Amino acid sequence: MKRALISVSDKSGVLELAQILHKEGVEIISTGGTAKLLTGNDIPVIGISDITDFPECLGGRVKTLQPKIHGGILANRQIPEHLTEADELGIPLIDLVVVNLYPFKATILKPGVTMSDAIENIDIGGVTLIRAAGKNSDSVTLLTDPSDYTKFMELFQGNQVDDAFRKKMALKGYRQTAQYDTLISQYLAKELGDTDLPDQLSLTYEKQQSLRYGENPHQQAAFYREISILDGRLSGAQQLHGKELSYNNIGDASAAIEMIREFSAPTVVALKHANPCGVGTADDIYAAYERAYKADPVSIFGGIVVLNRPVDALTAAEMNKIFLEIVIAPSYAEDALAILKKKKNLRLLQLADIMNPASSERYFHKKVDGGILIQEADLLQLDTDNYKVVTENQPSEQEWADLKLAWIAVKYAKSNAIVVVKDGATQGVGAGQTSRIWAVDNALDRSKSSTKGSVLASDAFFPFSDSVEKAHAAGVTAIIQPGGSVRDQDSIDVCNQFGISMVFTGVRHFKH
């Protein structure tokens, strides 16, 4: 290795790296601030202009974009004609490229950043250097991450920088440029209001943590986060206590957080295997928890509880009576935290902006065989201007409150889904059934208290009137469903026969 080009925005570790290179007799070509740092520390540097015979210009926008630089990187050492031509043109071969990019990500995450600031931080020359060095990784070593300097120096001093290492660094560089371009396109799309689903789609995430395993112990897994402001997002939650989150914990926590955002009154959602098992709403958070717990004291065991109000000591003590995997809340009183921390494995997450509507996902991604499905997230709430009471009986004030709760809960249960609600709490959830009547059976059978005077919600229309007949037999007095079946009138007639109120929302909430 005879010659290196060093041009970095992040100067971490670069001085030590350059000192080692200089000690081993490697010539260093450098630019701008990097060159100033190195020469200021008695490391000889060849200025980029000394190679190109052209000054850095346009406020530093153009420095390395020149044939004498890229020719020195791209010359294939296995092709004699390349070497002869480089020699004839006075192009010095470059064996090591140390480069990282303008901080575009850090720029767009700053509050109040302008588009002109963001665009000014789009790197051009650095990306080109990475691509060039990566393309010629048979001969050229690329370093883009300061965390790789130590390993490189160890290999370099032992004369062990081999093809495998160069290829690994090239791959890392291409991943960085791919992410960089994706961030730029995502930022511009957001700023320009381009909300259409594009013909070309690129997504980028950063690893937040490796996980012990996936859904099952034989499956490898990791958690990746979006590159954005994470206020109100699960990936931005602060873990205050307990074991590391698992794959299933994260999936269930996400589902619970999505659901709790639907409620403005003090509410508690208990969730198990991505389905709500107990939802309670009340005038205070303790009463809401009691309702959620009593809705299904069996399923809540080992589940996740999310609250939309701070956790007080009274509620904490009640929750500590059973085994829970996770508690998620906007905050915790000090005495509540002390109580909950008595369970050493209980995971406590604090998500201050949990109710921030801006934190809701705009699009939902689902991996399928050979591709990916993308749809708008189901953020539609009950539109009281467009619902329609289709029966002779009108819901009472209490039934209306319960119908609204049931409609939210059924939206988050896996289809086919039926939810029974009474007095501000779910009573039974029938989820994930292949037949709607089986979902009705499950919801009614799982109800932990009398279903007399309860209401029922269905995520899709009733294809037959048998669901209404079963609901009546259980004492259900009001039903909310999308409507839209060719047999709607059969269900309406049965409701009128039994004095049941029925509301059509005109909206289906399938969830698979």
C-alpha positions in Angstrom: 0.0 0.0 0.0 1.7 3.1 -1.3 -0.9 5.9 -1.4 -4.1 6.8 0.5 -6.8 9.4 0.0 -8.4 10.6 3.2 -11.4 13.0 3.0 -13.8 12.7 5.9 -16.6 14.7 7.4 -16.5 12.7 10.6 -13.0 13.1 11.9 -13.3 10.5 14.6 -10.2 8.3 14.8 -8.7 9.7 11.6 -5.7 11.2 13.2 -4.5 7.9 14.7 -5.1 6.1 11.4 -3.1 8.7 9.5 -0.3 8.5 12.0 0.0 4.7 11.4 -0.1 5.2 7.6 2.6 7.9 7.7 4.8 5.7 10.0 4.6 2.9 7.4 5.6 5.2 4.6 2.2 5.6 2.9 1.6 8.9 1.0 -1.5 10.7 2.1 -3.6 12.8 -0.3 -6.2 14.9 1.5 -8.7 17.7 1.2 -10.0 20.7 3.0 -10.6 20.3 6.7 -9.1 16.9 6.8 -5.8 18.1 5.3 -5.8 21.0 7.8 -6.2 18.6 10.7 -3.5 16.2 9.6 -0.9 18.9 8.7 -1.6 20.6 12.0 -0.5 17.4 13.7 2.7 17.1 11.7 1.5 14.5 9.3 2.6 15.3 5.7 -0.2 15.6 3.3 -0.4 16.0 -0.5 -3.1 18.5 -1.3 -5.8 17.4 -3.7 -5.0 20.4 -5.9 -1.4 19.2 -6.2 -2.6 16.0 -7.8 -5.3 17.5 -10.0 -3.6 20.8 -11.0 -6.9 22.4 -10.3 -8.1 24.3 -7.2 -10.9 23.1 -5.0 -13.8 25.4 -6.1 -17.4 26.4 -5.7 -17.1 26.6 -1.9 -15.7 23.1 -1.7 -18.5 21.6 -3.7 -15.9 20.3 -6.3 -12.7 18.7 -4.9 -12.2 15.1 -5.9 -14.3 14.9 -9.0 -11.4 14.7 -11.4 -9.8 12.0 -13.6 -6.5 12.0 -11.8 -8.3 11.0 -8.6 -10.8 8.5 -10.0 -8.3 7.1 -12.5 -6.0 6.4 -9.6 -8.7 4.6 -7.7 -10.3 2.7 -10.7 -7.2 1.6 -12.5 -7.4 -2.2 -12.6 -4.0 -3.5 -11.4 -4.5 -6.8 -13.3 -4.8 -5.0 -16.7 -1.4 -3.8 -17.9 -2.9 -1.3 -20.3 -4.6 0.4 -17.3 -1.3 0.8 -15.6 0.5 2.0 -18.7 -2.1 4.6 -19.4 -2.2 5.8 -15.8 1.6 6.2 -15.9 1.5 8.1 -19.2 -1.2 10.5 -18.0 0.6 11.1 -14.7 -2.2 9.5 -12.6 -0.9 8.3 -9.2 -2.5 4.9 -8.1 -4.5 5.2 -4.9 -4.6 2.0 -2.8 -6.7 3.2 0.2 -9.7 5.5 0.2 -10.9 6.8 3.6 -14.1 8.7 3.2 -17.4 9.4 4.9 -20.3 11.5 3.8 -21.7 15.0 4.5 -24.1 14.6 7.5 -27.3 14.6 5.6 -29.2 12.4 8.1 -28.1 14.6 11.1 -29.1 17.7 9.1 -32.7 16.6 8.3 -33.3 15.5 11.9 -32.5 19.0 13.2 -35.6 21.0 14.2 -36.5 23.7 11.7 -34.1 22.6 9.0 -34.7 24.2 5.7 -34.7 22.4 2.3 -31.7 24.5 1.2 -29.7 23.4 4.3 -30.6 19.8 3.6 -29.7 20.0 -0.1 -26.4 21.7 0.7 -25.6 18.6 2.8 -26.0 16.2 -0.1 -22.6 14.7 -0.7 -21.5 14.2 -4.3 -17.8 13.6 -4.4 -17.8 11.3 -1.3 -20.4 9.0 -2.8 -18.5 8.8 -6.0 -15.3 7.9 -4.2 -17.1 5.1 -2.4 -18.5 3.7 -5.6 -15.1 3.9 -7.3 -13.2 2.2 -4.5 -15.9 -0.4 -4.0 -15.9 -1.2 -7.7 -12.1 -1.8 -7.7 -12.0 -3.6 -4.3 -9.7 -6.3 -5.9 -7.0 -3.7 -5.4 -8.3 -0.8 -3.4 -9.3 -0.8 0.3 -12.3 1.4 1.3 -13.0 2.6 4.8 -16.2 4.5 5.4 -16.8 3.9 9.1 -14.5 5.0 11.9 -15.4 1.9 13.8 -13.4 -0.1 11.2 -10.2 1.8 11.6 -8.8 -0.3 14.4 -9.4 -3.6 12.6 -7.8 -2.1 9.5 -4.7 -0.9 11.3 -4.3 -4.3 12.9 -4.5 -6.0 9.5 -2.4 -3.4 7.8 0.5 -3.6 10.3 0.5 -7.3 10.0 0.4 -7.2 6.2 -2.9 -9.1 6.3 -5.3 -6.7 4.4 -6.8 -9.3 2.1 -9.5 -9.6 -0.6 -12.1 -10.8 2.0 -11.6 -7.6 4.1 -11.7 -5.3 1.0 -14.9 -7.0 -0.3 -16.5 -6.6 3.2 -15.6 -2.9 3.3 -16.9 -2.4 -0.3 -20.2 -4.0 0.7 -20.5 -1.7 3.7 -19.8 1.3 1.5 -22.5 0.4 -1.0 -25.0 -0.1 1.8 -24.1 3.4 3.0 -24.6 5.0 -0.3 -27.9 3.1 -0.9 -29.1 4.4 2.5 -27.9 7.9 1.7 -29.8 8.1 -1.6 -32.9 6.6 0.0 -32.8 9.2 2.8 -32.6 11.9 0.2 -35.5 10.6 -1.9 -37.6 10.1 1.2 -36.9 13.6 2.5 -37.7 15.2 -0.9 -40.9 13.2 -1.2 -42.0 14.4 2.2 -41.1 18.0 1.6 -42.7 18.1 -1.9 -45.9 16.5 -0.6 -45.4 13.5 -2.9 -47.6 11.0 -1.1 -48.3 8.7 -4.0 -47.0 5.1 -4.0 -44.0 5.5 -6.3 -43.0 3.2 -9.2 -39.7 2.6 -7.6 -39.6 2.0 -3.8 -36.5 2.1 -1.6 -36.7 1.7 2.2 -34.0 2.2 4.7 -33.7 1.3 8.4 -30.9 1.1 11.0 -30.4 -1.8 13.4 -31.6 -0.8 16.9 -30.8 -4.2 18.4 -30.1 -7.8 17.7 -32.7 -10.1 19.3 -32.1 -13.4 20.9 -34.4 -15.0 18.4 -37.5 -14.4 16.4 -41.0 -15.7 16.9 -39.4 -19.1 17.8 -36.0 -20.0 19.1 -34.8 -21.4 15.8 -35.3 -18.1 14.0 -32.7 -15.4 13.8 -34.0 -11.8 14.3 -33.2 -8.2 14.8 -35.1 -4.9 15.4 -34.5 -2.1 12.9 -35.7 1.4 13.4 -36.7 4.1 11.0 -34.4 7.0 10.4 -36.6 9.8 11.5 -37.6 11.7 14.6 -38.9 8.9 16.9 -41.0 10.9 19.3 -44.1 8.8 20.1 -42.7 5.8 18.2 -42.0 2.4 19.9 -38.5 2.6 18.5 -38.0 5.8 20.5 -39.3 4.4 23.8 -37.1 4.5 26.9 -36.8 1.2 28.7 -36.7 1.9 32.4 -36.5 -1.6 33.7 -36.6 -5.3 32.9 -35.2 -7.8 30.5 -34.4 -7.1 26.9 -37.4 -6.9 24.6 -38.0 -10.0 22.4 -39.2 -10.2 18.8 -42.8 -11.0 20.0 -42.6 -8.3 22.7 -41.9 -5.7 20.1 -44.6 -6.9 17.7 -47.2 -7.0 20.5 -46.1 -3.6 21.9 -46.5 -2.0 18.5 -50.0 -3.3 18.1 -51.0 -2.1 21.6 -49.6 1.4 21.1 -51.4 1.7 17.8 -54.7 0.9 19.6 -54.3 3.1 22.6 -53.9 6.2 20.3 -57.6 5.8 19.4 -58.7 6.7 22.9 -58.9 10.2 24.6 -60.4 9.2 27.9 -58.3 7.3 30.5 -57.9 3.9 28.9 -56.0 0.6 29.4 -55.4 -1.9 26.6 -54.3 -5.4 27.5 -53.0 -7.4 24.5 -51.8 -10.9 23.9 -50.4 -12.4 20.7 -51.3 -9.2 18.8 -55.0 -9.3 19.8 -56.6 -7.2 22.4 -57.8 -9.4 25.3 -59.1 -6.6 27.5 -59.8 -2.9 27.0 -61.2 -0.7 29.7 -62.0 3.0 29.6 -63.1 5.1 32.6 -62.8 8.4 34.4 -59.4 7.5 35.9 -56.6 5.1 34.9 -57.0 2.8 38.0 -60.7 2.2 37.1 -59.8 1.7 33.5 -57.2 -0.9 34.4 -59.7 -2.8 36.6 -62.1 -3.0 33.7 -59.4 -4.2 31.3 -58.3 -6.8 33.8 -61.7 -8.1 34.6 -62.6 -8.3 30.9 -60.3 -11.4 30.7 -58.2 -12.2 33.8 -56.9 -15.4 32.1 -55.6 -14.0 28.9 -54.0 -10.9 30.4 -51.6 -13.2 32.3 -48.2 -12.9 30.5 -49.6 -10.1 28.3 -48.8 -6.5 27.5 -50.6 -3.6 29.2 -50.5 -0.1 27.7 -51.9 3.0 29.4 -52.6 6.5 28.0 -52.2 8.2 31.4 -49.3 8.3 33.9 -49.1 5.2 36.1 -49.8 5.9 39.8 -48.9 3.8 42.8 -52.4 2.4 43.2 -52.6 1.2 39.6 -49.0 -0.1 39.8 -49.8 -2.2 42.9 -52.8 -3.7 41.2 -50.8 -4.6 38.0 -48.1 -6.1 40.2 -50.5 -8.8 41.4 -50.2 -10.7 38.2 -47.4 -11.7 35.7 -47.1 -9.2 32.9 -44.5 -9.1 30.2 -44.5 -5.3 29.5 -46.1 -2.1 30.8 -46.1 0.9 28.5 -47.1 4.4 29.7 -46.4 8.0 29.0 -44.8 8.3 32.5 -44.6 6.7 35.9 -44.9 8.2 39.4 -41.7 7.6 41.4 -43.6 5.4 43.9 -45.3 3.5 41.1 -41.9 2.8 39.5 -40.5 1.5 42.7 -43.5 -0.9 43.0 -43.2 -2.2 39.5 -39.4 -2.6 39.7 -39.9 -5.3 42.3 -40.6 -7.6 39.4 -37.0 -7.8 38.1 -38.0 -9.1 34.6 -41.0 -6.8 34.0 -40.2 -4.6 31.1 -41.2 -1.0 31.7 -41.3 1.3 28.7 -41.9 5.0 28.9 -43.2 6.7 25.8 -43.9 10.3 26.6 -45.6 11.2 23.3 -47.6 8.0 23.0 -50.7 9.9 22.1 -49.0 12.0 19.4 -51.1 11.5 16.2 -48.0 12.4 14.1 -46.4 9.2 15.3 -48.9 7.0 13.6 -47.6 5.2 10.6 -48.6 6.6 7.2 -48.1 3.3 5.3 -48.1 -0.3 6.4 -45.6 -2.8 4.9 -46.1 -6.5 4.7 -43.5 -8.9 3.3 -44.9 -11.6 1.1 -43.3 -14.3 -1.0 -41.2 -12.5 -3.7 -42.3 -9.0 -2.8 -43.8 -6.5 -0.4 -47.4 -5.2 0.0 -47.9 -1.6 0.9 -51.1 0.1 1.9 -52.2 3.1 3.8 -52.4 2.5 7.5 -56.0 2.0 8.8 -56.2 5.3 10.7 -59.9 5.8 9.9 -62.0 6.3 13.0 -65.7 6.1 13.5 -67.3 8.9 11.5 -70.4 9.8 13.4 -71.5 12.0 10.4 -71.8 9.0 8.1 -72.9 6.1 10.2 -76.5 5.0 9.9 -78.9 3.5 12.4 -80.8 1.0 10.3 -83.2 -0.3 12.9 -86.4 0.9 14.5 -84.6 1.1 17.9 -82.0 3.8 18.5 -79.0 3.1 20.8 -79.1 4.6 24.2 -76.4 7.0 25.4 -74.6 4.1 27.3 -74.9 1.8 24.3 -73.4 4.5 22.1 -70.4 4.8 24.3 -70.0 1.0 24.4 -70.5 0.7 20.6 -67.7 3.2 20.0 -65.4 1.3 22.2 -66.3 -2.0 20.6 -65.7 -0.5 17.1 -62.2 0.5 18.1 -61.4 -2.8 19.7 -62.7 -4.9 16.8 -60.5 -2.8 14.4 -57.4 -4.1 16.1 -58.5 -7.8 16.5 -57.4 -10.2 13.8 -60.2 -11.0 11.3 -62.7 -12.5 11.4 -63.3 -10.5 14.5 -66.2 -9.9 16.9 -65.9 -7.9 20.2 -68.5 -7.7 23.0 -68.5 -4.7 25.2 -70.4 -3.7 28.3 -70.1 -0.7 30.6 -66.9 0.7 29.2 -65.0 -2.6 29.0 -64.6 -5.5 26.5 -66.3 -8.6 27.7 -65.2 -11.1 25.0 -63.0 -11.0 21.9 -63.4 -13.6 19.1 -60.5 -13.1 16.8 -58.8 -14.8 13.9 -61.7 -17.2 13.0 -62.3 -18.6 9.6 -66.0 -18.2 10.0 -67.8 -15.2 11.3 -70.3 -17.2 13.3 -67.4 -18.9 15.1 -66.0 -15.5 16.0 -69.4 -14.6 17.4 -69.4 -17.9 19.4 -65.9 -17.2 20.7 -66.6 -13.7 21.8 -69.8 -14.6 23.6 -68.3 -17.8 25.2 -65.2 -15.8 26.4 -67.3 -13.1 28.0 -66.4 -13.1 31.7 -69.6 -11.5 33.0 -73.2 -11.4 32.0 -73.7 -10.4 28.4 -77.2 -9.1 29.1 -77.2 -5.5 28.0 -74.0 -5.7 26.1 -73.2 -4.5 22.6 -71.4 -6.3 19.8 -69.1 -5.1 17.0 -68.1 -7.0 13.8 -65.2 -6.0 11.7 -67.1 -6.9 8.5 -70.7 -7.4 7.5 -72.9 -10.4 8.6 -73.4 -12.7 5.6 -76.4 -14.2 7.4 -78.8 -13.3 10.2 -77.5 -16.2 12.4 -75.0 -13.9 14.2 -77.8 -11.5 15.2 -79.8 -14.4 16.5 -76.9 -15.7 18.7 -76.3 -12.2 19.9 -79.9 -11.8 21.0 -79.9 -15.1 22.8 -76.9 -13.8 24.8 -78.6 -10.6 25.7 -76.9 -8.2 23.3 -79.0 -5.1 22.8 -77.0 -3.1 20.2 -74.7 -4.0 17.2 -72.3 -2.1 15.1 -71.1 -3.4 11.8 -70.1 -2.1 8.3 -73.2 -3.3 6.5 -73.0 -4.0 2.7 -74.1 -7.6 2.5 -76.8 -8.7 0.0 -78.5 -10.1 3.1 -78.4 -7.0 5.2 -82.2 -6.8 5.4 -82.3 -10.3 7.0 -80.2 -9.0 9.9 -82.1 -5.8 10.1 -85.4 -7.7 10.3 -84.2 -9.9 13.1 -82.9 -6.9 15.0 -86.3 -5.3 14.7 -88.0 -8.5 15.8 -85.9 -8.6 19.0 -85.7 -4.8 19.7 -81.9 -4.7 19.0 -80.4 -1.4 17.7 -78.1 -1.8 14.7 -75.6 0.7 13.3 -74.0 0.5 9.9 -70.7 2.4 9.6 -70.1 1.8 5.9 -66.5 1.0 6.8 -64.8 -2.4 7.0 -61.8 -3.1 9.2 -60.3 -6.3 8.1 -56.9 -7.1 9.8 -54.8 -10.0 8.7 
